[in-house]
């Protein structure tokens, strides 16, 4: 999620590490960045014919900003993973908190390197990108090298009060 301030991994992102790391089948496709708190990103979880690829976009930001950034090291590792996964013919799903394409969020809430990520995804085919951050149902399309792919924004699964509707929702794919 958004990382407004820097905190120790065990107090923040490390809380979910059991769910946000490569499984045995996916570990061979990623390289560790060795940069806390994002040393385990990107991660790949292969389940049957599905490859779930998670990246971390939350970085500490100034007040009144909720921007995210992947950074060059994480984008390079993602590109290497997508390149290595391509021959397997798996259905690839990118999971990211911030919208992965430019102009989906306001400038103070966007992914600062969305253009670079979109270019990367234009070189390596994925089948679906899932994001949150905007807390509303959204459907956009990214340009892959073989076919467009849906970029789906979802509401919060736990949101009970908000100006956005619908609330507390999830999607099945």
Phi and psi restraints in degrees (value plus and minus 20) as a CYANA .aco file:
   2 UNK   PHI     -79.8   -39.8
   2 UNK   PSI     124.1   164.1
   3 UNK   PHI    -140.7  -100.7
   3 UNK   PSI      63.7   103.7
   4 UNK   PHI     -85.9   -45.9
   4 UNK   PSI     -52.0   -12.0
   5 UNK   PHI    -155.4  -115.4
   5 UNK   PSI     137.0   177.0
   6 UNK   PHI     -97.8   -57.8
   6 UNK   PSI     108.0   148.0
   7 UNK   PHI    -155.6  -115.6
   7 UNK   PSI     142.6   182.6
   8 UNK   PHI     -81.9   -41.9
   8 UNK   PSI     120.3   160.3
   9 UNK   PHI     -72.8   -32.8
   9 UNK   PSI     -59.2   -19.2
  10 UNK   PHI     -88.2   -48.2
  10 UNK   PSI     -34.5     5.5
  11 UNK   PHI    -117.5   -77.5
  11 UNK   PSI     -31.2     8.8
  12 UNK   PHI    -146.5  -106.5
  12 UNK   PSI    -128.9   -88.9
  13 UNK   PHI     -79.7   -39.7
  13 UNK   PSI     -49.0    -9.0
  14 UNK   PHI     -83.4   -43.4
  14 UNK   PSI     -41.3    -1.3
  15 UNK   PHI     -78.6   -38.6
  15 UNK   PSI     -51.1   -11.1
  16 UNK   PHI    -127.0   -87.0
  16 UNK   PSI      -4.8    35.2
  17 UNK   PHI     -79.1   -39.1
  17 UNK   PSI     -50.3   -10.3
  18 UNK   PHI     -83.5   -43.5
  18 UNK   PSI     -44.5    -4.5
  19 UNK   PHI    -122.8   -82.8
  19 UNK   PSI     -33.5     6.5
  20 UNK   PHI    -143.1  -103.1
  20 UNK   PSI      41.6    81.6
  21 UNK   PHI    -174.0  -134.0
  21 UNK   PSI     143.0   183.0
  22 UNK   PHI     -85.4   -45.4
  22 UNK   PSI     124.1   164.1
  23 UNK   PHI    -109.0   -69.0
  23 UNK   PSI     158.4   198.4
  24 UNK   PHI     -78.7   -38.7
  24 UNK   PSI     -59.4   -19.4
  25 UNK   PHI     -90.4   -50.4
  25 UNK   PSI     -48.1    -8.1
  26 UNK   PHI    -115.4   -75.4
  26 UNK   PSI     -36.6     3.4
  27 UNK   PHI     -78.9   -38.9
  27 UNK   PSI     -52.7   -12.7
  28 UNK   PHI     -89.1   -49.1
  28 UNK   PSI     -33.5     6.5
  29 UNK   PHI    -117.8   -77.8
  29 UNK   PSI     -19.2    20.8
  30 UNK   PHI    -148.9  -108.9
  30 UNK   PSI     136.1   176.1
  31 UNK   PHI    -138.2   -98.2
  31 UNK   PSI     120.2   160.2
  32 UNK   PHI     -92.3   -52.3
  32 UNK   PSI     116.3   156.3
  33 UNK   PHI    -104.0   -64.0
  33 UNK   PSI     -38.0     2.0
  34 UNK   PHI      35.4    75.4
  34 UNK   PSI      12.0    52.0
  35 UNK   PHI    -142.3  -102.3
  35 UNK   PSI      82.0   122.0
  36 UNK   PHI     -85.2   -45.2
  36 UNK   PSI     124.4   164.4
  37 UNK   PHI    -109.2   -69.2
  37 UNK   PSI     -11.8    28.2
  38 UNK   PHI    -127.5   -87.5
  38 UNK   PSI      10.8    50.8
  39 UNK   PHI     -84.1   -44.1
  39 UNK   PSI     -44.9    -4.9
  40 UNK   PHI    -117.3   -77.3
  40 UNK   PSI      -4.3    35.7
  41 UNK   PHI    -138.5   -98.5
  41 UNK   PSI     125.8   165.8
  42 UNK   PHI     -88.5   -48.5
  42 UNK   PSI     141.0   181.0
  43 UNK   PHI    -143.5  -103.5
  43 UNK   PSI     137.2   177.2
  44 UNK   PHI    -149.6  -109.6
  44 UNK   PSI     106.3   146.3
  45 UNK   PHI    -137.9   -97.9
  45 UNK   PSI      93.8   133.8
  46 UNK   PHI    -118.5   -78.5
  46 UNK   PSI     105.9   145.9
  47 UNK   PHI    -151.8  -111.8
  47 UNK   PSI      84.1   124.1
  48 UNK   PHI      41.9    81.9
  48 UNK   PSI    -142.6  -102.6
  49 UNK   PHI    -115.0   -75.0
  49 UNK   PSI      -3.8    36.2
  50 UNK   PHI    -135.4   -95.4
  50 UNK   PSI     114.4   154.4
  51 UNK   PHI    -137.7   -97.7
  51 UNK   PSI      92.4   132.4
  52 UNK   PHI    -112.5   -72.5
  52 UNK   PSI     104.0   144.0
  53 UNK   PHI    -139.2   -99.2
  53 UNK   PSI      97.5   137.5
  54 UNK   PHI    -127.7   -87.7
  54 UNK   PSI     115.1   155.1
  55 UNK   PHI    -145.1  -105.1
  55 UNK   PSI     137.0   177.0
  56 UNK   PHI    -131.4   -91.4
  56 UNK   PSI     101.3   141.3
  57 UNK   PHI    -131.0   -91.0
  57 UNK   PSI     -25.0    15.0
  58 UNK   PHI     -97.1   -57.1
  58 UNK   PSI     103.9   143.9
  59 UNK   PHI    -154.4  -114.4
  59 UNK   PSI     132.3   172.3
  60 UNK   PHI     -78.8   -38.8
  60 UNK   PSI     117.3   157.3
  61 UNK   PHI    -151.4  -111.4
  61 UNK   PSI     140.0   180.0
  62 UNK   PHI     -87.9   -47.9
  62 UNK   PSI     145.5   185.5
  63 UNK   PHI     -75.1   -35.1
  63 UNK   PSI     125.7   165.7
  64 UNK   PHI      47.2    87.2
  64 UNK   PSI      -0.7    39.3
  65 UNK   PHI    -148.3  -108.3
  65 UNK   PSI     123.3   163.3
  66 UNK   PHI    -156.0  -116.0
  66 UNK   PSI      19.5    59.5
  67 UNK   PHI     -92.9   -52.9
  67 UNK   PSI     140.2   180.2
  68 UNK   PHI    -148.6  -108.6
  68 UNK   PSI     144.2   184.2
  69 UNK   PHI    -170.5  -130.5
  69 UNK   PSI     117.9   157.9
  70 UNK   PHI    -108.5   -68.5
  70 UNK   PSI     -64.4   -24.4
  71 UNK   PHI      66.6   106.6
  71 UNK   PSI     137.8   177.8
  72 UNK   PHI     -81.6   -41.6
  72 UNK   PSI     -61.3   -21.3
  73 UNK   PHI     -83.3   -43.3
  73 UNK   PSI     -63.2   -23.2
  74 UNK   PHI     -91.4   -51.4
  74 UNK   PSI     -57.5   -17.5
  75 UNK   PHI     -84.3   -44.3
  75 UNK   PSI     -61.5   -21.5
  76 UNK   PHI     -82.5   -42.5
  76 UNK   PSI     -61.9   -21.9
  77 UNK   PHI     -86.4   -46.4
  77 UNK   PSI     -57.9   -17.9
  78 UNK   PHI     -84.0   -44.0
  78 UNK   PSI     -64.1   -24.1
  79 UNK   PHI     -82.2   -42.2
  79 UNK   PSI     -61.5   -21.5
  80 UNK   PHI     -82.9   -42.9
  80 UNK   PSI     -61.0   -21.0
  81 UNK   PHI     -85.1   -45.1
  81 UNK   PSI     -65.1   -25.1
  82 UNK   PHI     -83.3   -43.3
  82 UNK   PSI     -59.2   -19.2
  83 UNK   PHI     -84.2   -44.2
  83 UNK   PSI     -62.7   -22.7
  84 UNK   PHI     -90.1   -50.1
  84 UNK   PSI     -53.5   -13.5
  85 UNK   PHI     -97.2   -57.2
  85 UNK   PSI     -46.3    -6.3
  86 UNK   PHI     -70.8   -30.8
  86 UNK   PSI     -65.6   -25.6
  87 UNK   PHI     -83.5   -43.5
  87 UNK   PSI     -39.3     0.7
  88 UNK   PHI     -94.8   -54.8
  88 UNK   PSI     -39.2     0.8
  89 UNK   PHI      48.1    88.1
  89 UNK   PSI      10.4    50.4
  90 UNK   PHI    -102.3   -62.3
  90 UNK   PSI     136.9   176.9
  91 UNK   PHI     -96.7   -56.7
  91 UNK   PSI      96.1   136.1
  92 UNK   PHI    -124.5   -84.5
  92 UNK   PSI     110.9   150.9
  93 UNK   PHI    -143.3  -103.3
  93 UNK   PSI     101.1   141.1
  94 UNK   PHI    -111.8   -71.8
  94 UNK   PSI     110.4   150.4
  95 UNK   PHI    -137.1   -97.1
  95 UNK   PSI     105.7   145.7
  96 UNK   PHI    -170.2  -130.2
  96 UNK   PSI     126.6   166.6
  97 UNK   PHI     -92.1   -52.1
  97 UNK   PSI     -71.4   -31.4
  98 UNK   PHI    -102.2   -62.2
  98 UNK   PSI     130.3   170.3
  99 UNK   PHI     -77.1   -37.1
  99 UNK   PSI     114.1   154.1
 100 UNK   PHI    -103.4   -63.4
 100 UNK   PSI     -21.5    18.5
 101 UNK   PHI    -136.9   -96.9
 101 UNK   PSI     133.2   173.2
 102 UNK   PHI     -85.1   -45.1
 102 UNK   PSI     133.9   173.9
 103 UNK   PHI      48.1    88.1
 103 UNK   PSI       1.6    41.6
 104 UNK   PHI    -116.1   -76.1
 104 UNK   PSI     -46.0    -6.0
 105 UNK   PHI    -139.8   -99.8
 105 UNK   PSI     141.1   181.1
 106 UNK   PHI     -82.3   -42.3
 106 UNK   PSI     133.8   173.8
 107 UNK   PHI     -75.1   -35.1
 107 UNK   PSI     -50.2   -10.2
 108 UNK   PHI    -105.6   -65.6
 108 UNK   PSI     -18.5    21.5
 109 UNK   PHI    -150.1  -110.1
 109 UNK   PSI      -9.1    30.9
 110 UNK   PHI    -111.1   -71.1
 110 UNK   PSI     155.6   195.6
 111 UNK   PHI    -108.0   -68.0
 111 UNK   PSI      96.4   136.4
 112 UNK   PHI     -83.0   -43.0
 112 UNK   PSI     -46.9    -6.9
 113 UNK   PHI    -132.4   -92.4
 113 UNK   PSI      15.8    55.8
 114 UNK   PHI     -83.0   -43.0
 114 UNK   PSI     -57.7   -17.7
 115 UNK   PHI     -83.2   -43.2
 115 UNK   PSI     -60.7   -20.7
 116 UNK   PHI     -86.9   -46.9
 116 UNK   PSI     -60.3   -20.3
 117 UNK   PHI     -86.2   -46.2
 117 UNK   PSI     -62.4   -22.4
 118 UNK   PHI     -80.5   -40.5
 118 UNK   PSI     -59.6   -19.6
 119 UNK   PHI     -84.5   -44.5
 119 UNK   PSI     -61.4   -21.4
 120 UNK   PHI     -80.3   -40.3
 120 UNK   PSI     -66.4   -26.4
 121 UNK   PHI     -89.3   -49.3
 121 UNK   PSI     -39.9     0.1
 122 UNK   PHI     -95.2   -55.2
 122 UNK   PSI     -35.7     4.3
 123 UNK   PHI    -118.0   -78.0
 123 UNK   PSI     -42.6    -2.6
 124 UNK   PHI    -152.6  -112.6
 124 UNK   PSI      97.6   137.6
 125 UNK   PHI     -88.0   -48.0
 125 UNK   PSI     105.6   145.6
 126 UNK   PHI    -135.0   -95.0
 126 UNK   PSI     150.3   190.3
 127 UNK   PHI    -131.4   -91.4
 127 UNK   PSI     -40.0     0.0
 128 UNK   PHI    -181.8  -141.8
 128 UNK   PSI     119.8   159.8
 129 UNK   PHI    -141.7  -101.7
 129 UNK   PSI     110.0   150.0
 130 UNK   PHI    -135.1   -95.1
 130 UNK   PSI     115.1   155.1
 131 UNK   PHI    -163.1  -123.1
 131 UNK   PSI     145.1   185.1
 132 UNK   PHI    -137.5   -97.5
 132 UNK   PSI    -134.9   -94.9
 133 UNK   PHI      43.3    83.3
 133 UNK   PSI     -73.3   -33.3
 134 UNK   PHI    -100.2   -60.2
 134 UNK   PSI     -32.5     7.5
 135 UNK   PHI      37.5    77.5
 135 UNK   PSI      18.8    58.8
 136 UNK   PHI    -170.2  -130.2
 136 UNK   PSI     136.4   176.4
 137 UNK   PHI     -90.0   -50.0
 137 UNK   PSI     106.3   146.3
 138 UNK   PHI    -161.9  -121.9
 138 UNK   PSI     125.9   165.9
 139 UNK   PHI    -152.7  -112.7
 139 UNK   PSI      98.3   138.3
 140 UNK   PHI    -146.1  -106.1
 140 UNK   PSI     154.2   194.2
 141 UNK   PHI    -150.3  -110.3
 141 UNK   PSI     114.1   154.1
 142 UNK   PHI    -120.5   -80.5
 142 UNK   PSI     138.0   178.0
 143 UNK   PHI    -119.5   -79.5
 143 UNK   PSI      89.7   129.7
 144 UNK   PHI    -114.3   -74.3
 144 UNK   PSI     147.5   187.5
 145 UNK   PHI     -89.5   -49.5
 145 UNK   PSI     -44.7    -4.7
 146 UNK   PHI    -128.5   -88.5
 146 UNK   PSI     -53.7   -13.7
 147 UNK   PHI    -182.3  -142.3
 147 UNK   PSI     133.4   173.4
 148 UNK   PHI     -83.1   -43.1
 148 UNK   PSI     135.1   175.1
 149 UNK   PHI    -150.2  -110.2
 149 UNK   PSI     124.3   164.3
 150 UNK   PHI     -92.9   -52.9
 150 UNK   PSI     120.8   160.8
 151 UNK   PHI    -137.2   -97.2
 151 UNK   PSI      86.5   126.5
 152 UNK   PHI    -127.7   -87.7
 152 UNK   PSI     104.2   144.2
 153 UNK   PHI    -120.4   -80.4
 153 UNK   PSI     120.3   160.3
 154 UNK   PHI    -145.0  -105.0
 154 UNK   PSI     137.0   177.0
 155 UNK   PHI     -95.9   -55.9
 155 UNK   PSI     150.7   190.7
 156 UNK   PHI     -92.4   -52.4
 156 UNK   PSI     119.4   159.4
 157 UNK   PHI     -93.7   -53.7
 157 UNK   PSI     -32.2     7.8
 158 UNK   PHI    -142.6  -102.6
 158 UNK   PSI     -18.5    21.5
 159 UNK   PHI     -87.6   -47.6
 159 UNK   PSI     103.5   143.5
 160 UNK   PHI    -127.9   -87.9
 160 UNK   PSI     -45.7    -5.7
 161 UNK   PHI    -156.7  -116.7
 161 UNK   PSI     106.1   146.1
 162 UNK   PHI    -190.8  -150.8
 162 UNK   PSI     140.0   180.0
 163 UNK   PHI     -95.1   -55.1
 163 UNK   PSI     -39.5     0.5
 164 UNK   PHI    -105.7   -65.7
 164 UNK   PSI     125.7   165.7
 165 UNK   PHI    -155.3  -115.3
 165 UNK   PSI     132.6   172.6
 166 UNK   PHI     -96.8   -56.8
 166 UNK   PSI     144.9   184.9
 167 UNK   PHI    -121.8   -81.8
 167 UNK   PSI     143.9   183.9
 168 UNK   PHI      15.6    55.6
 168 UNK   PSI      55.8    95.8
 169 UNK   PHI    -154.2  -114.2
 169 UNK   PSI     138.3   178.3
 170 UNK   PHI    -164.0  -124.0
 170 UNK   PSI     142.2   182.2
 171 UNK   PHI    -136.7   -96.7
 171 UNK   PSI     129.6   169.6
 172 UNK   PHI    -132.7   -92.7
 172 UNK   PSI     115.6   155.6
